[in-house]
């Protein structure tokens, strides 16, 4: 059975073939130098625009995928890093795919019961949000998904760098709730060692203030962690949000 067939049957996402290496350094946000097991040095694409605090320590084991696309300048993509208490998914393209699949397969009870699931939807204010759920013609729910990799002392934090884009999304969700549309801020923790989630006020206090304001005005917050290994990544359990 192919990995494609496995992926269709799985409730999570199946990793492509992973290549082990050791992180040498991450730089220019989207590039990382990796030493492979055979000693070869490669430069990989880092699909994460955050600071990746606590997740880019030189020498740590990392796992790459390889893409032999002639249009790609960098053939390797950095997918995972092995931290002392958990594997961590660093690819920010994973959360939208994983949460969408989890909604469709009924793994997220808070978002169950919708018939339509559409990704990358423009709002009436011409913003773009990650998912629009719908049931009938009048019942809808916007979901904005954020990737969370920063965990300290069992607490998952978002963001790991100042985010004007994330702030804009909160303002947009709050305005949609004011128009009687359900809105959810969904934090996917791409690791297995968090017991609570909270905004990273020590990194971006403006984001924390706006998140609390959004919640006070009806925006819902949901956080889930994952089960992650070298074969796949799957939605796991709900993590309490402490605001």
Helices and strands as residue ranges (DSSP letters): H 3-9, E 13-14, E 19-27, E 31-36, E 41-46, E 61-66, E 76-83, E 86-89, H 94-104, G 109-111, E 116-122, E 128-135, E 139-148, E 150-152, E 155-158, H 164-177, E 182-189, E 196-199, H 205-216, E 220-228, E 232-238, E 240-241
